[in-house]
Amino acid sequence: MKNLKKLREIHGLSQQRFADLFNLKQQSIYKYENNISEPSIETLSEIASYFNTSIDYLVDFTDIPYPLEQRSEYTLSPAEQELIENYRHLSPRYRELVHSLIETHLKEMIPR
């Protein structure tokens, strides 16, 4: 998984810091990068999402680091685009907190 290591190094992350982002052990990252073991599909999905790349790139199936552009019928404002960019850099734990905050807020807005 040379691309996993490449992404980690490009972002200036040690194996330990990278592992902390995804609630993994440093030893797991070492094993992934040295083809001793493989991450679960859930872990690959979280990593790909965090770095805005594809699972194909992480597992060296392609050299294209970014997923193909997805078309949407929605146009985002610059503020919405910034929120999404910031969200993509959150760890999975903090993403869950953001989801919980939004769900709680929306429930409070709905009149009973």
C-alpha positions in Angstrom: 0.0 0.0 0.0 2.6 2.5 -1.1 -0.1 5.2 -1.8 -1.3 5.0 1.8 2.3 5.7 3.0 2.6 8.4 0.3 -0.6 10.2 1.5 0.5 10.0 5.1 3.9 11.5 4.3 2.5 14.2 2.1 0.3 15.3 4.9 3.3 15.3 7.3 1.8 12.6 9.6 3.8 10.1 11.6 2.5 6.6 11.7 1.3 7.2 15.3 -0.5 10.4 14.4 -2.1 8.7 11.4 -3.2 5.8 13.6 -4.7 8.2 16.1 -6.8 9.8 13.5 -8.5 6.5 12.7 -8.5 5.0 16.2 -5.9 2.4 15.1 -2.6 1.2 16.5 0.7 2.5 15.1 1.7 -1.1 14.5 -1.4 -1.6 12.2 -0.2 1.3 10.0 3.3 -0.2 9.9 1.8 -3.5 8.8 -0.5 -1.9 6.2 2.4 0.0 4.7 4.7 -3.0 4.6 2.0 -5.4 3.1 2.0 -7.5 6.3 -1.7 -7.1 6.8 -4.6 -5.2 5.2 -7.1 -2.7 6.6 -10.8 -3.5 6.7 -13.0 -2.0 4.0 -14.5 0.3 6.7 -11.0 1.6 7.6 -10.2 2.0 3.9 -13.4 3.9 3.4 -12.7 6.2 6.4 -9.2 6.9 5.2 -10.3 7.6 1.6 -13.0 9.9 2.8 -10.7 11.8 5.1 -8.1 12.4 2.4 -10.7 12.9 -0.4 -9.3 10.1 -2.4 -10.5 6.7 -3.6 -10.1 3.3 -2.1 -8.6 2.3 -5.5 -5.8 4.8 -5.0 -5.2 3.6 -1.4 -4.8 0.0 -2.5 -2.6 1.0 -5.5 -5.2 0.0 -8.1 -4.8 3.5 -9.7 -2.2 6.3 -9.6 -4.9 9.0 -9.7 -5.0 10.3 -6.2 -8.4 12.0 -6.4 -11.8 10.4 -7.1 -13.5 11.2 -10.4 -15.5 14.4 -10.1 -19.1 13.6 -9.1 -21.8 15.7 -10.7 -24.5 17.1 -8.5 -27.7 19.1 -9.2 -26.9 21.2 -6.2 -24.7 24.3 -6.3 -22.9 25.0 -3.1 -22.1 28.5 -1.8 -18.5 29.3 -1.0 -19.3 29.0 2.7 -20.9 25.5 2.1 -17.8 24.5 0.1 -15.6 25.6 2.9 -17.6 23.6 5.5 -17.3 20.5 3.4 -13.6 20.9 3.0 -13.2 21.4 6.7 -15.4 18.4 7.4 -13.2 16.2 5.2 -10.2 17.0 7.4 -12.0 15.9 10.6 -11.2 12.5 12.2 -14.1 10.0 12.1 -14.7 10.7 15.8 -15.2 14.4 15.2 -17.4 13.7 12.1 -19.7 11.7 14.4 -19.9 14.6 16.8 -20.8 17.0 13.9 -23.5 14.6 12.8 -24.9 14.3 16.4 -24.9 18.1 16.7 -26.8 18.6 13.5 -29.3 15.8 14.3 -29.9 17.3 17.8 -30.4 20.8 16.4 -32.8 19.6 13.7 -34.9 17.7 16.3 -35.1 20.8 18.4 -36.3 22.9 15.5 -39.2 20.6 14.7 -42.3 21.8 16.7 -44.0 19.2 18.8 
